[in-house]
């Protein structure tokens, strides 16, 4: 077995122009439909969690020490937990919109793939 030949072929394959197959195009379209909803959900979820944590710290007087800060912490915590609670329904709506936007292209491409 010639390992130099195998190594050379693997390097050449890496630099050879890639053919765009319909399966790769279908995967890219699927990811393109889902990406905005996923990015928003992660971002909004992280921000809501940080707001809820800040509210908890204020209400337990870890930061701030007055009764006013405790009341403000409760309000901020409720806002953060509300944001966490509505995150999934927002994700579902955004995902539905993204899928509807690219549905025709994805279905057509899937039909072309299945007919081959």
C-alpha positions as CSV (number, residue, x, y, z in Angstrom):
1,X,0.0,0.0,0.0
2,X,1.4,3.3,-1.0
3,X,0.6,5.8,1.8
4,X,2.1,8.7,-0.1
5,X,-0.4,8.2,-2.9
6,X,-3.3,8.0,-0.4
7,X,-2.1,11.2,1.3
8,X,-1.7,13.0,-2.0
9,X,-5.2,12.0,-3.1
10,X,-6.7,13.2,0.2
11,X,-4.9,16.6,-0.2
12,X,-6.0,16.9,-3.8
13,X,-9.6,16.1,-2.8
14,X,-9.5,18.9,-0.2
15,X,-8.5,21.5,-2.8
16,X,-10.6,20.2,-5.7
17,X,-13.7,22.3,-6.6
18,X,-16.7,21.1,-4.8
19,X,-19.8,20.1,-6.7
20,X,-23.0,21.6,-5.4
21,X,-25.4,18.8,-5.0
22,X,-29.1,19.2,-4.4
23,X,-28.9,17.6,-1.0
24,X,-26.4,20.2,0.2
25,X,-28.6,22.9,-1.2
26,X,-31.6,21.5,0.6
27,X,-29.6,21.4,3.9
28,X,-28.6,25.0,3.4
29,X,-32.1,26.1,2.7
30,X,-33.3,24.3,5.8
31,X,-30.7,26.0,7.9
32,X,-31.5,29.3,6.3
33,X,-35.1,28.9,7.3
34,X,-34.4,28.1,10.9
35,X,-31.3,30.3,11.7
36,X,-33.1,33.6,12.5
37,X,-35.4,32.0,15.0
38,X,-32.6,30.1,16.6
39,X,-30.3,33.2,16.9
40,X,-33.1,35.3,18.4
41,X,-34.2,32.6,20.8
42,X,-30.7,32.1,22.2
43,X,-30.0,35.9,22.5
44,X,-33.4,36.7,24.0
45,X,-33.1,33.7,26.4
46,X,-29.7,34.8,27.6
47,X,-30.7,38.4,28.1
48,X,-33.9,37.3,30.0
49,X,-32.0,35.0,32.2
50,X,-29.5,37.7,33.1
51,X,-32.3,40.1,33.9
52,X,-34.0,37.5,36.1
53,X,-30.7,36.9,37.9
54,X,-30.2,40.6,38.4
55,X,-33.7,40.8,39.9
56,X,-33.0,37.9,42.2
57,X,-29.8,39.4,43.4
58,X,-31.5,42.7,44.1
59,X,-34.5,41.1,45.9
60,X,-32.2,39.0,48.1
61,X,-30.1,42.1,48.8
62,X,-26.9,40.5,47.4
63,X,-26.5,43.8,45.5
64,X,-28.1,46.9,46.8
65,X,-29.3,46.9,50.4
66,X,-32.4,49.0,50.8
67,X,-36.1,48.0,50.7
68,X,-36.5,50.1,47.6
69,X,-33.9,47.9,45.8
70,X,-35.7,44.8,47.1
71,X,-39.0,45.9,45.5
72,X,-37.2,46.9,42.3
73,X,-35.5,43.5,42.3
74,X,-38.8,41.7,42.5
75,X,-40.2,43.7,39.5
76,X,-37.0,43.1,37.5
77,X,-37.1,39.4,38.3
78,X,-40.7,39.1,37.2
79,X,-39.8,40.8,33.9
80,X,-36.9,38.4,33.4
81,X,-38.9,35.3,34.2
82,X,-41.7,36.6,31.9
83,X,-39.1,37.0,29.1
84,X,-38.0,33.4,29.7
85,X,-41.6,32.2,29.7
86,X,-42.5,33.8,26.4
87,X,-39.2,32.9,24.6
88,X,-40.5,29.5,23.4
89,X,-43.8,30.8,21.9
90,X,-41.9,33.5,20.1
91,X,-39.5,30.9,18.8
92,X,-42.3,28.8,17.5
93,X,-43.9,31.8,15.7
94,X,-40.6,32.9,14.2
95,X,-39.8,29.3,13.1
96,X,-43.2,29.0,11.5
97,X,-42.6,32.2,9.5
98,X,-39.1,31.1,8.4
99,X,-40.5,27.8,7.2
100,X,-43.3,29.4,5.4
101,X,-40.9,31.8,3.7
102,X,-38.8,29.0,2.2
103,X,-41.4,26.3,2.0
104,X,-41.9,26.5,-1.8
105,X,-38.2,26.3,-2.6
106,X,-37.6,23.5,-0.1
107,X,-40.5,21.4,-1.4
108,X,-39.5,21.9,-5.0
109,X,-35.9,20.9,-4.3
110,X,-37.0,17.9,-2.3
111,X,-39.3,16.8,-5.1
112,X,-36.5,17.1,-7.6
113,X,-34.3,14.9,-5.3
114,X,-36.9,12.3,-4.8
115,X,-37.6,12.0,-8.6
116,X,-34.0,11.2,-9.4
